[in-house]
Amino acid sequence: MKALAYEKAHPLDAFALELVDVAEPRPRDADLLVGVRAVGINPGETAIRRTRSAEPGGRLILGWEFAGVVEAVGPDATGFAVGDRVMGTGDMARDGAWAERLSVDHRVVARIPDRLSFSDAASLPIGGLTAWEALFRDRDRHGDRDGDRDGDGDRDGLAAGIDRVLIVGGAGGVGTLATQLLKSRTSALVVSTASRPASREWCTRAGADAVVDHTGDVPGQLRDAGVDRVDLVLSTAGTSGNIGWIAEILRPFGHLAAVDLNGPLDLGPLVGKSVSLHTETVFSSFMAGGDVAGQGRILAELAADAVAGRIRPLTTTVLGGLSVDTMRTAHELAESGRTIGKTVIAM
Ligand SMILES: NC(=O)c1ccc[n+]([C@@H]2O[C@H](COP(=O)([O-])OP(=O)(O)OC[C@H]3O[C@@H](n4cnc5c(N)ncnc54)[C@H](OP(=O)(O)O)[C@@H]3O)[C@@H](O)[C@H]2O)c1
């Protein structure tokens, strides 16, 4: 089959992915073999391209956000049938979806209804899972799906005492889905940050109650909007540079959930307020032995939300065909740091 692969880590201006013939994937017992129809492109994947090389003599196939059709079902892959339309992520230690077919653990796959196009479905898994896990910390992990019937203090998945949330980078994939999940599942006030007219408008359409500019005086803008402090900041971009004003706007014993931590972060500004720091890596369930099946349940809820209109898919750019040119364009967009919504390549 054809796949986009590379050998050595490289920068964008030396883009070296090539469309090559590779062996067909060999599914494991718990795998689905999926014919890929669309892939979402994420900043994290471009970061891997810049930093991770294959073993000597080997090659890497990235891409862990896809929609497609099930072509074969492993003996332990329960709940799926050949022909099912599906979306999912994958395991970044294995080959990804920038290929005609991929082999993927069924626990990180969900069926999608006919009404959801492949391109729209491919925009949801990574941003949706990341936002869900960063916001609704323990809901699925502890099996508490009862709207707090067991009285453990959660409310629609948000921890007790979280009523005002600021989302930094509201127009990106994670920020857009976080806004929609919060507005459709909780009663929290949501303020998003965006620095341009188009990204501001996108955040408002996603449901943000107010939008402030992260390149300006955020605490001042929040005060002008009648919000003195927030209970939770979900930071999806520029966390290390923004940490000063993030600490300023958080209430004492507030929460910072950060999804872009890949270098040093000065925690000093948070300490005086006894802030809880939540890190989030969407692949930690695989990498660290967490509840992988819980991610499949979240994906199924995202698909149901999309069909019911509770969340809108994020696809803003659809590039046609899996080729070096479309993938290079997608990487350029992802690395610009100015993406609104999600870039998708449709096969
Ligand atoms: N932890 C995980 O598992 C996980 C999963 C998915 C993504 N991520 C990471 O999360 C980050 C966001 O990814 P994404 O796909 O949601 O969106 P993205 O495409 O990286 O986000 C772009 C948005 O960020 C805003 N932005 C850029 N620089 C900013 C800054 N310094 N301060 C505040 N906002 C800024 C931009 O808004 P304006 O154009 O309005 O300025 C733009 O709308 C990436 O670093 C990605 O690698 C992590």
The ligand as a Gaussian input file, in Angstrom:
#p B3LYP/6-31G(d) Opt

LIG

0 1
 N       -1.339000      17.189000      25.193000
 C       -1.868000      16.584000      24.148000
 O       -2.141000      15.401000      24.154000
 C       -2.147000      17.445000      22.955000
 C       -3.106000      17.075000      22.031000
 C       -3.406000      17.949000      21.000000
 C       -2.696000      19.138000      20.902000
 N       -1.721000      19.419000      21.798000
 C       -0.970000      20.664000      21.727000
 O       -1.870000      21.712000      22.023000
 C       -1.466000      22.868000      21.329000
 C       -2.657000      23.411000      20.593000
 O       -2.964000      22.614000      19.494000
 P       -4.299000      22.872000      18.682000
 O       -4.314000      21.924000      17.576000
 O       -5.413000      22.935000      19.628000
 O       -4.209000      24.333000      18.166000
 P       -3.126000      25.202000      17.416000
 O       -3.337000      25.052000      15.996000
 O       -1.754000      25.015000      17.894000
 O       -3.633000      26.569000      18.016000
 C       -3.621000      27.693000      17.324000
 C       -4.277000      28.764000      18.198000
 O       -3.430000      29.138000      19.278000
 C       -3.466000      30.535000      19.434000
 N       -2.134000      30.963000      19.897000
 C       -0.978000      30.937000      19.191000
 N        0.029000      31.401000      19.959000
 C       -0.506000      31.712000      21.171000
 C        0.023000      32.230000      22.389000
 N        1.319000      32.526000      22.529000
 N       -0.805000      32.416000      23.419000
 C       -2.107000      32.117000      23.318000
 N       -2.681000      31.630000      22.181000
 C       -1.882000      31.430000      21.127000
 C       -3.840000      31.079000      18.062000
 O       -4.778000      32.119000      18.228000
 P       -4.673000      33.491000      17.412000
 O       -4.421000      33.130000      15.990000
 O       -5.984000      34.132000      17.669000
 O       -3.512000      34.236000      18.022000
 C       -4.493000      29.921000      17.324000
 O       -5.889000      30.042000      17.202000
 C       -0.281000      22.471000      20.451000
 O        0.911000      22.810000      21.127000
 C       -0.413000      20.974000      20.366000
 O        0.817000      20.331000      20.131000
 C       -1.454000      18.599000      22.818000

